[in-house]
Amino acid sequence: MTTNQTLARRVLRAMVGAQHRLTAQRDRGDVPGWVLITLMTAGIVTLLWSVAGPALRDMFTQAINGVSGP
């Protein structure tokens, strides 16, 4: 192996290592943000379900009765 090949391999390893370290730092994520989004989504679904639930149930019952007959 020549000196240029050895140098090129060392440079490539250093670049890959640096990229890995940068990616690892960036991909740590924002856990409190995700928790907040999840809780807000659950709250919105619960609110919509409590408001629209009876109307949806009645609409479903009417649709089933319309298809199956009296």
Phi, psi and omega in degrees: 000137182276169179295322180295321179293319178297315179296318180297319178295319179295318179296316180298317178298319179295320180293318179295318178297318179295318179297319179297317179296319180294318180294319180297322179289321182287327187272012181293329176084170181242088185299313179300326177296316179293323178296317179297316179298317180296316180294321179294320179296316178298321178295318179295317179297317180297317179296313179296320180296318181291327181279313188264352183304306180299319179295319178294320179296316178295318179297318178296316180298317179296320180294318179294317179294324179292327181279317186273343180086168182287000000 
